[in-house]
């Protein structure tokens, strides 16, 4: 059994956005949703529901982004 980077999806109040994805990215999201469904025993995960946690994880692990956020936050409080 593989260990996916995402775990069970949280139910949170969404902010609606409209985006366009390349077809290949959409196919990969569908495949990831299917794999996550099997791994977490959650049925019918919609590919669009994967985008927020994927983006959150990406930003949380981007050191340059975190550093930039810390720097801009400290400049606002100074």
HUKA-V167361 format. One line per field, one symbol per residue. ss: DSSP state (@ for helix, = for strand, . for the rest). phi: phi as a letter, one per 40 degrees, with the letter a starting at -180 (. if undefined). burial: # if it has 9 or more other ideal C-beta (glycine too) atoms within 8 Angstrom, else .. Layout:
BEGIN
ss->???
phi->???
burial->???
END
This chain:
BEGIN
ss->......................@@@@@@@@@@@@@@@@@@.......@@@@@@@@@@@@@..@@@@@@@@@@@@@@@.
phi->.cbcccbdcccbccbcbbbbbcdcccccccccccccdccbfbcgccdccccdcccccdccbccccccccccccccccc
burial->...#.#..#................#..##.######.#..#..#.#.######..#........#............
END
